Amino acid sequence: MTRETSALLLSAAEAAKLCGRCERTWRTWDAAGLVPRPVRIGKAVFWRPEELSQWVQAGCPDRKTWDQREE
């Protein structure tokens, strides 16, 4: 298992790499609301790998649509 899939939380760089994008693109998408809402701990920003996997399986909807889904 790789570090990205075994970590409980991923940094922006790790999340971007897991999704095949550069960190700059990932941060742009985050600012535009195109990726799932991150977890914030103080000033640090993280994403849950299992949520990213579910998001991709759902077709990568924008954040608003993703937040409105039934869990």
C-alpha positions in Angstrom: 0.0 0.0 0.0 1.4 3.4 -0.9 1.6 6.3 1.6 -1.2 8.1 -0.2 -3.6 5.3 0.3 -2.5 4.4 3.9 -2.6 8.0 5.3 -5.7 9.1 7.2 -5.3 12.6 5.8 -3.6 13.9 2.7 -1.9 17.2 2.1 -2.7 19.2 -1.0 0.4 17.9 -2.7 -0.5 14.3 -1.8 -4.2 14.7 -2.9 -3.1 16.2 -6.2 -0.6 13.4 -6.8 -3.2 10.8 -6.0 -5.6 12.4 -8.5 -2.9 12.8 -11.2 -2.6 16.6 -11.0 0.0 19.1 -9.8 -0.4 20.9 -6.5 -1.0 24.2 -8.2 -3.9 22.8 -10.2 -5.3 21.1 -7.0 -5.2 24.4 -5.1 -6.9 26.2 -8.0 -9.6 23.6 -8.1 -10.0 23.9 -4.3 -10.4 27.7 -4.4 -12.9 27.3 -7.2 -14.9 24.7 -5.3 -14.3 21.9 -7.7 -12.9 19.3 -5.2 -14.4 18.0 -1.9 -14.2 20.3 1.1 -10.9 19.9 3.0 -10.4 19.2 6.7 -8.8 22.1 8.4 -6.6 21.7 11.5 -5.4 25.1 12.5 -3.9 26.5 9.3 -3.2 23.1 7.8 -5.5 21.8 5.1 -6.0 18.1 4.4 -8.3 15.8 2.4 -9.6 12.3 3.3 -8.4 9.7 0.8 -11.6 7.6 1.1 -13.6 10.7 0.3 -11.5 11.5 -2.7 -12.0 7.9 -3.9 -15.8 8.2 -3.5 -15.7 11.6 -5.2 -13.9 10.2 -8.3 -16.3 7.2 -8.4 -19.2 9.7 -8.4 -17.8 11.5 -11.5 -15.9 14.4 -9.7 -18.9 16.7 -9.1 -18.3 20.2 -7.9 -18.2 20.9 -4.1 -21.7 22.2 -3.8 -23.2 19.1 -5.5 -20.9 16.8 -3.5 -21.9 18.5 -0.2 -25.6 18.0 -1.1 -25.4 14.3 -1.8 -27.1 11.8 0.5 -24.7 9.8 2.5 
